[in-house]
């Protein structure tokens, strides 16, 4: 598998882009993780990677999206993003996941990417905006990897994302492939698409379309349209874990998850302080689906100090640790709502996310106590120890 993967990198991706990704993403990512580990030893809190929600504007209305894109458009200013990145660099953090809404709708996107050539950016996108011109810009910049959301074949994908979305996203992938761009596909596993998106045929189809990595997320019933019918049961979660290991051994594509460590134990990246989320109004939140904050980036002082001294972010870590290794949003929504209320956290979702939490049912998450399945492939064991936490993933 590794030889076939190396062959794919050598023949399908522009050599310049591969070298840049190797240095800016993998090598600097590893250094960022090491700097993070040193900070942890010193008792300091600052993540090796940050999610920047550039805007809440989006052209789609997917089920289960935590962003409320109706009404007023909020977005980070160019200056805010520049100073966030400058603060990150002071802590050796050079990897930024840009998301939205739809980040390709953000007017300063290319200024940011081109203005920070020493950083690497992952753009999480619905894939609708890969015009020839945009693909050329990605290729010229060299420090960008698009991560395109696709939730199965046409029927499954469009049931969640809207009619006609699949076809347009596939056209976007075709353009990325023609441009020899290093890109990935993000697939949200739901209780209804699981039998399709974990098959060899699905993974092979993405390889044929030029995707170099496949990032699996698990559906969370959050946002203005939580659609709990898409949730994954415990049995399905175990099935997912097993299939991940099989797919990793078999196919020449990187299969990514940020749910389990090398031992197969559940991980909550927010509880470990691996990647906080900056909302489009500058709020500093534990992770993308949890839009509650006590601090903003506009507060006086350095971002490092704001995060390091945040009682809210630190007590959130403690709150999670005392309950689960998995996801508190799924497992303990009512206690989480009480915690957020006590902490005085501001709901930055644009809706009543606290009421959403209070009204939701406790569900299973990726914490499979007693049924952990360790990584059985040395390559992924090594990646999990070094890099995977740092690929900007949220649990
Ligand atoms: S496991 Fe849940 S709380 Fe933790 S980072 Fe993921 S979504 Fe957020």
Boltz pocket constraint, residues with backbone or C-beta under 6 A from the ligand:
constraints:
  - pocket:
      binder: B
      contacts: [[A, 267], [A, 268], [A, 269], [A, 270], [A, 271], [A, 286], [A, 287], [A, 288], [A, 289], [A, 290], [A, 325], [A, 326], [A, 327], [A, 328], [A, 329], [A, 330], [A, 394], [A, 395]]
      max_distance: 6.0
